[in-house]
Amino acid sequence: EGKFPLQGRDFHLLFAADALDQALGMDRIFAALRQGSFRVDQRLKAIQFISRVGNADQLAEFFAMAVKESAPLATDQIAVLNALIEAQQLRKLIPSGDLSAITPLVRAQNPALMERAALLAGLWKVEPARAELVKSFTQGGLEFSRLEAVAEGLRGFGGQETMKIFADAALSHGDWATRAVAVNELATMAPQKAAEAAV
């Protein structure tokens, strides 16, 4: 990791590293986030920067700083999850280590937080979270937007097991919203099954 001569000017360091698009001074940037040294706009810039240049271990530290209520970036959970989604989708990079801490967030009451957590759980294929998503999808009674987010998370896991969950839901006598979302997911994953379920 490169060293930078700026002392005590953490945002200047961040600004310079961001302009160069290089992972310079990452330890200092992480320390500033932990200490709350950045203003809100600076913190959001740091979040975007880390998602763009951080390696898997740095993304793991980044993730850990947001998932718990007492964590330094707890108030920026949605921004952090958005940044991690971008890191996976654009760079094909996920945090190293155990990612099961995403599981409680798929039950979050905040719809925006829950939607992003569900998507990440699927992108990262976090098995403990899959069980939560299956439970939420099959028990019925969810708001339509929440149901769609759960389905999107499940879709990320892919495979025959996920297809069976959607097929069973589409052919069940459950609530119309669950059936409609299941048919829509099958239309993407298995069009023939979707056609059969829609009859």
N, C-alpha and C positions, 0 to 999 in steps of 0.2 A: 504494500500500500504506500503510495507516495506521501511525503511529508510536505507541509505547507508552512510558510514562514509567518503567517498571520497569527498573532497571539491575542486571545480574548475577544476576537471579532468573529464569532461563530457564523453569523449570517453572511458576512463578507466571504468567508471560506466556502459556505454553501453556494453563494452566488457564483463564485469563480469556478468551483467544481462543476456546477450545473452548466455554465457556459461552455466549459471544456468537454462536458459530457463524459467525465471520467470519475472513477470512485476514489477521489482524493479526500483525505481527512475524514474517513468514515467514522473512526472512533470518536473524534471530536463532535461530529454531527449527531451521533447516537447519544453522546453524553449530554449535549445541549437539549435534546428531546427529553431525556430522562429528568433533567434538572428544570425543565420548563423555561428555558432561556429564550425561546423563540416566541414572537407574537403569533397570533392565529394564522395570518397570511403567510408568515415565514414557515410555520409548522406545516402548513398544507404544501408549500413548495418543497420542503424536506421530504414529505411523504411521497410526492411524485418523483422526486429525484432518486430516492432509495429504490422505488419500484422499477425504475428505468435502468439503474446501473448496479444495484446490489447483487451479490452472489447468493447462493442458496442458504448459506449460514447467516448472512446478514438479513435475508428475508425472514428467516426463522426468528431472529432476535426482534425484528420489526413486528412480526405477527404476535409474538409474546407480549410486546408492549401495548397491545390493543385489546386482547381478548378478555382480560379481567377488569372488573369495575374499578379496582384500585390501581390499575396500570397507568403509566404515563400518558398513553394515547387513547385512554378509554373514551374520552369525549369526542374522539375522531375515528371511532370504530368504522363508520360507513366509508369514510375517505380511505382508511387503510385497506378495508376489504376491496373497495373499488381498485385500488392500486395493485393489490395482489392478484385480482382478476386480470388486470392488464398485463402483469408480469407473466402470468401463465399463458394468456392468449397470444401475446405479441412475442414473448421471448421463450415460451415453452419451459418456463422455470418455476419451480415450486419451492417453498421453504424446506429445508432439511429437517430431519427428525420427526418426532411424533406430532401429528397434526390433529389429534382427536379433540383438542380444545375448541375446535370449530363446532363440535356437536351441540353444546348448550345454546349456541347462537341460532341454530335452526329452529329453536323454540321461542325465539325472541318475540316480544309483543310488538316491537317497532317493525312495521311491515317492510320498510326499506332495508333495515339491518337483516331481517330474516331472509328476504329475497336474495341478498348477496351471499349470506352464509350458506344457504341451500345450494346456490350455484357453485360456490367454492367447494363444498363438500363433494359434489359430483365431479368437478374438474380434478380434484385431488384424490378422488376415490377413497374417502375416509369411511371405512366400514362401520364404525359405531354410529356415525351420522346417517348411514343408509337405513338402519333400523328405525331411527326416529322419523325419517322421511316417509318410509313405507307406512308406519303407523299413522302419521298425519294424513297421508293420501287415502288410506283405506277406511279410516274411521268415519269419514264424511263430516259434513257440517262446516267446512271451511269456507271463508269468503273466496269468491272466484279468483281474485288476483293472488291470494295466498296459495290457493290450490295450484294455480299455474306455476308459481315459483317452486313449490314442492316438486311438481312434475318435471320442471326443468332440471332441478337438482338430481332427480332420479335418472333422467335421461343421460346425464353425464357419466353414470356408472356403466351404462350400456349393457350388452349381454342378454342372454336368454332369460335370466331371472327377472330383469327389469321389464322385458317384453311381456313376460307372463303376468306380471303385476298389472300392467296396463290392459292386457287382453282380458284378464279376469274382471277388472273393474268395468271395462267397456261392456261386457256381457252380463254384468250383475244387474240386480234390481235395486241398486243403491240410488242415491240422489242424482238428479239429472246433471248437475255441474261436474261431479266426479266422472260420470260416464262420458260427458262431452269432452272433457280434457283428456281422458284416456284415449278416446277415439282419435283426437287430434294428434296425440303423441304417437299412436300406432301408425297414423298416416305418414309420419316421417320415418319411423323405424321399420314398419312392416305393412305396406299399403294394402296387401291382400287381406290381412287380418282386420284392418280398419274397415274395409268394405264389408266384410262379413258382420262385424259388430254394429255397423250403421244400419243394417237392414232391419 
